[in-house]
Amino acid sequence: MRAIYFDAKRYAYNPSGLGNYSRELVHHLVKSYPERDFHLLIPKSDKKYIQDPPQTNNLQTHRYNNLLGINRTFRLESFVEKGSIVHGLSNEMSYRSTSNQNKHIVTIHDVIFREFPQDFGLWDRQIFHFKTQYAVKNADHILCISNETLQDLIRYYDVDKRKCSVVNPIVSSQKQSSKRIDISAWIDCPPKEFFVCVGSMHSRKNLSVLLDVYKLLPEEFRIPLYCIGLGRHAALFQRQIAAFGLTKQIKIINYIDQAVLAQMVKDAYALLYPSLKEGFGLPVLEAVRCGTPFIANQMESVREAGGDAGLYCDCKNPEALRNSIMTILQDTSLVQSLNSKAKQWEMIKKDQNPVQKIIEIYNSL
């Protein structure tokens, strides 16, 4: 069997989506397949690891010098045993040598920079485009985290569908913990008396619609809303909250530990997810695992995450979102129905077994 090497920069240092995906996948693979050899390739840095790698016999960590990013971009395979599999976990792969018989897999999360360029700087867009273009052209296999991502790759990069597989992300294992975590340092409301909105603060997240919605809501329906995340528009959103006179109702929480976030989602009355574009919509799946209803924008990728365990509406329309919020607050039988559907959907997602699918792809190379 081929050894598996992960390009693990995001695994080690990224606190949000790409890092969470990498850590969950690696940890589940290592635990589920003790007979396989796994390796983390981590560039040396002064930064602390977001989470220490598990101490197991089948996982080795290799730290390497990466001055100006040269080794990670052009020489990563020099740290890899010949005949192995190299898995790029975050939309990119290093330069590929044709002489060492390695196989390459890349996970593509999204190409949102093509559809929402205003959320990215010019230089970032050019780098992301080059890395994605090189990866999908040169990888032996492409993992897409959703059908929508696959369709976007076909649309923007004309990829060969035959070398692609759709494998949804693994929801954080923190969501399965039964131990309650104290969140009073961040949330000053009793459980089930507040909303949460989770995600980076960029224009595509459509957070400004929440301000219009809260102005439209009758006073008795304006339960506190906690927006959890970072992003280039965080300061702007904070100013908009103040301008709308909603500082008591809507609050921003910056980066928090994943276990704390899990408890917040579990305690919330509902997750509000008005984003206009997602690769998958992982917060929605996390809400399902926590038994928390959600209201989300009508998108294929989010439906792929949440099934029929929540409400969908046109989140570009403040009145439509307001009506959905009032419905979920007033209709207790609907909430009970959504909770039942969430349990069913969770079983469906569990049966899909993304870890096994990925191992089968490794074995096919």
N, C-alpha and C positions, 0 to 999 in steps of 0.2 A: 504494500500500500504506500502511496505517495505521502510524504510528510506535508503538512499544511503550514504555510508561513503567512502571517497577516501583516500588512502595512498598518501599523498600530499607532501612528501619531495621534489620530483623533481618539482612539481608544484611551490613550494615556492622558491627554490634555484637554479634550473638548468636553465642556460641562453640559451640553445640551443635546439636540437631536442626533447628530452624527456620532457623537461620543456614546450616547446611550444605546444606540443601535449596535455599535461595535462591541461594547461591553456585554450586553445581553446575549448577543450571538456567540461570542467567544466563550463566555462562561457556560452557556447551555451546551455547546459542542463539547467542551472539555469534560463536563460532568456526564453527558450522555454517552460519550464514546471514549472510555478510558484506554481502549486498545490502540487509539490513534495518537500520533505524535503531532502536537501543535506548537507553534513558535510565534512569539510576538517580536516584531522588529520596531523598536522605539528609538527615535532620535534623541540624543542627549540634550538636556535642557535644564535651566535653573528652575523651571516650573515644577510644582509638586504634582504627582499623579492625582487625578480625580478619585481614583479607587485603585488600591493595590491589586495586582493580579493574584488570582487564587494560587495557593501553594499546593500544587499537585505534581505527580511524577510525569504526567503527559503534557505539561506546558512549560516551555522554556522561554525566558525573556532575554533578548539580545539588544543591548544598547550600543549605538554607533554614533560617531561624530558626523555632524551634518552642516558643516560650515556653508553658509549661503544656500542651503538646501540642495547642494550638488549631489551628495550621496543618495539622498532619498529619491531624487528625480532621475538620476542617470546610472547609479551604481548599486541600487538596492539588491539586485540579484547576486552581487558579489558576497553577500552575507547568507545566501540561500544554498542549501545542499542541492547538487545537480539532480534533476529528475523529480523535483518537488512541485507543489502547487502554491502559487502566490496569489493571495486574495486581497485586492484593493477594496477596502470597506467603505470608501467615501467618495465616489464619483471620479476616482482617478487611479491610474496605475503608472508605475515607474517605467523607464525606458526598457524595452524588451530585447534581450539578447537571443539570437537564433541558434547559439552554439551549445546551450546547456540543457536543452530538452525539458525545461520547465513549462508548466501549463499556467495560464493566467485567467483569473476570474475577477470581474469588477462588479461591485454593487452600485447601481445608479439610483439615487433617491428621487431626484427631480431635475428638471432643467428650467426652473422657474425664472432664472435670469433671462431667458429668451422671451418670456411672456410679460414679465414685470421688470423691465430694465431699470425703472426708476428706483427700485429698491437696492440697487447695486452700483458701485462706482464704475466708471469706464474701464479702468485697469482691471478690476475684479471680473467684470463681464468678459473681457478678452481672455484672461487666464482661465476662467471656468469653461469658456467655449473651447479653448485649445485642449485643455485636459480631458474634457468630455469627448471631443472629437477623436483624440488619440486613443482613449480607452476603448470606445465602442468599436473602433476600427481594428485594434490590435488584440483585444481580449479573445480568448478561446470561448468564453461563455460570459454572458451578461445577466446578472440578477437585477430585476426591476422590482421595486417594493410594492408596486401596484399596477393594475392594468392601465391606469391613466398615464403613469410614467412610461410604460411600454409604448403607448400610442403617441406620446410626445416625442420619444426617440425616433419612431418611424417618421413622424411629421417633420422634425427638425434635422435629423441626421441620417435618414434613410437606412436604418439598421436592418440587418437580415433577421427577420423574426424567428428563424429556425435556430439561431444560436442564443436566444433569449428565453428566460424563465421568469415567471412572476411568482415571487415568494414574499409574502407579507412579513413585516417586522415582528419580532417577539415582544410582547408587552412585558414591562418591567416586572421582575419577580417580587419587587417591593409591594405590588398590588395584592399579593396573596398573603401578606402578613396579617395575623390576627391580633398582634400586640398593638394597642392604641398608643399613638404618639401625641404628646401635648403640643398643640398649635396655637396656644393662647398668646404667645409672643407676637404672632402675626395676625391672627383672626380674633376680633373681640365680639364675636357673635356665637350663640349656641348652635350646635349642629342642626342642619336642615333649615337654617334661617338666613342663608346667604347664597349668592351665585359665585362661580369662579369662571374665569376665562384664561386659558393657558396657551402661551405661544409667544414667539418673538414679536417685537413691536416694529412692524414694517407696514407700508401702505397696503400691501395685499392682504394683511390680516383684518383690515376693515374695522378697526376698533372705533373709528369715529362714528360709525352707525350707532354704537351703543349710547353715545351722548344724545343723539336725536331720539332714540327709543326711550331713554329715561325721562326725557322732557315730555314725551307723549304719554307715558304711563301715569295713571292715577296715583296719587301720593301713597295710598295704602299698598300698592304693588311694587314700590321702589325699595325692595330689600337690598341690603348692601351687596355690592359686586366687587370682587377682588380680581384684578388683572395681574397675572403672574408671568413675568418674562422680562427680557432685555431686548434692546434693539435700537437702531438709529433714530426711531421716531418716539422713543420713550419720553424725552423731555418735552417734545411738542405735544404729545398726548396729555401730559401732566398739565401743561398750560391750557389746553382745551378744556380739560375737566374743570379747572378753576374758572375759565371764562363762562362756562355753562352753569356755574354755581352748584356743582355736583360733588364737591370735595368730601362731603359727609357720606354720600352714597357710593362713590366709585373711588377705589384706592388701588395704587400700583404696588406690587411686591416684586422686588428684584430676584435674582437667582437664589434658590433655596435647595436644600438637600432633597434628593428624590424620594426618600421615605417621608419627609415632611409634606412634600407635594402630594404624595399618594393619600395621606391622611386628609389633606385639605379637599381633594377631589371626592373622597369618600364621605366627608361630612357635609359637602355642599348640597343644597336642594337640587341644583342642576348645573351642568356645564353649558356655558354659552360659547358657541364656536362659529363666529360669523365670517371666517376667512374665505377669501375669494379664490384661492388656489393653494392646493396642497399636493405633496407627493403621495401621502397616504392619510394623514389625519390621526396620528397616533393618540393624541389626547382623548379623542372620542372612544377609541378602543379601551383606553385606560379607564374612562368613566364607566364603560360597560362592565369591566372587570370589578369595579368598585360598587356596582349596583346603583350608580347615579345617573338619572336621566340626562339627556342632552338635547340642545336645540342647535342645529347646524345649517349651514348653507347647502343648497342643493348641488352636490358635486358627486361624480362617480367615485372618486377616490375616498371621500368621506363615507359614502354608503358602503364601500368595500370594508371600511373599518368598523362601522357601527351597525350595519344591517338595518332592521326595522325596530331597533331598541331605543329610538329617539324620535324627535320631530325634525322635519326638514322644511325650510321655507326659503323664499328669495331674500337673502340677507342684504341685498342692495336696497331693499324697500323697508324703511323703518317701521311702517305700519304693519307689514307682514310679520316682522320680528316681534313687534309689540304684541300682536294678537297671539302669537305662539307662546310668549312668556305668560300672558294673562291666562291662556288655556291651561298651561301646565301648573300654574299656581292654584287654579280654581278646581280643576277636575281631578279629584283624588283617585277615581276609578281608572282614569287614563294613566296616572303614575304607576298604579299597581300593575296595569297591563304592560307598561314599558319595562317594569322590573322583571316581570315574568319572561318577556321577550329577550331581555338582556341575558338571563340565565341560559336560555336556549341558544342564543347567539354565541355566548362564551363557549359552550360545548362544541358548537360547530367550528369555531376558530381553533379550539384545542385539538380537535380531530384532524385539522389540516396539517398539523405537525411540521412547521417550517424547518426545524432542525433536521429532521429526517430527510426532507426534500433536498436540503443543501448537501448533506452527506451523499445522497444518491447522485447529485451532480458532480461532486468531487470524484466519486467512484467511476463515473462515466468517462472521465478524461484520461 
